[in-house]
C-alpha cells in the first residue's frame, strides 16, 4: 500500500478551528433532520473528493471505532 493509499489520522486540517466554526455555522438554524442531511451530503462530497475506495474503507473503519479504541 502506497502512502497515497493510507488514511491520514494525524492532525492535517489547515486552520482546523476556523473549519470547525464554519461547520457549526452551516448547521445554525437547521432542524435535527436538516442537520443530519447536511452531514450526509458533506460526507458524500468529501468521499467523492477522496475518491479512493481503499481510503474510504479505512475512514469507515476508523469512524466505527469506539473513542477509547486504538487504530493500530
C-alpha positions as CSV (number, residue, x, y, z in Angstrom):
1,X,0.0,0.0,0.0
2,X,1.5,3.4,-1.0
3,X,1.3,6.4,1.2
4,X,-1.4,7.9,-1.0
5,X,-3.5,4.8,-0.2
6,X,-3.2,5.4,3.5
7,X,-5.8,7.3,5.5
8,X,-4.2,10.3,7.4
9,X,-5.3,10.1,11.1
10,X,-3.0,12.7,12.5
11,X,-3.9,16.4,12.6
12,X,-3.9,17.6,8.9
13,X,-6.6,20.2,8.6
14,X,-5.4,23.7,7.7
15,X,-6.9,26.2,10.2
16,X,-8.9,23.5,11.9
17,X,-10.6,25.8,14.4
18,X,-11.8,28.0,11.5
19,X,-13.2,25.0,9.7
20,X,-15.0,23.9,12.9
21,X,-16.5,27.3,13.2
22,X,-17.6,27.2,9.5
23,X,-19.1,23.7,10.1
24,X,-21.1,24.9,13.1
25,X,-22.3,28.0,11.2
26,X,-23.5,25.7,8.3
27,X,-25.7,23.9,10.9
28,X,-27.0,27.0,12.5
29,X,-30.8,27.3,12.4
30,X,-31.3,23.8,11.0
31,X,-33.6,21.2,12.5
32,X,-32.1,17.8,13.6
33,X,-33.2,16.2,10.3
34,X,-31.9,19.0,8.2
35,X,-28.6,18.9,10.1
36,X,-28.3,15.1,9.6
37,X,-29.0,15.6,5.9
38,X,-26.3,18.3,5.7
39,X,-23.8,15.9,7.3
40,X,-24.7,13.1,4.9
41,X,-24.3,15.4,1.9
42,X,-20.9,16.6,3.3
43,X,-19.7,13.0,3.7
44,X,-20.6,12.2,0.2
45,X,-19.0,15.3,-1.2
46,X,-15.8,14.6,0.7
47,X,-15.9,10.9,-0.2
48,X,-16.1,11.9,-3.9
49,X,-13.1,14.2,-3.4
50,X,-11.1,11.4,-1.8
51,X,-12.2,9.0,-4.5
52,X,-10.1,6.0,-3.5
53,X,-12.2,3.2,-2.1
54,X,-9.4,1.8,0.0
55,X,-9.0,5.1,1.8
56,X,-12.8,5.4,2.2
57,X,-12.9,1.9,3.7
58,X,-10.2,2.9,6.2
59,X,-12.2,6.0,7.1
60,X,-15.3,3.9,7.7
61,X,-13.3,1.6,10.0
62,X,-11.7,4.5,11.9
63,X,-15.1,6.2,12.3
64,X,-16.6,3.0,13.6
65,X,-14.1,2.6,16.4
66,X,-15.1,3.4,20.0
67,X,-13.3,6.6,21.2
68,X,-11.1,4.6,23.5
69,X,-10.0,2.1,20.9
70,X,-6.6,2.2,19.3
71,X,-6.3,2.3,15.5
72,X,-3.2,0.2,15.4
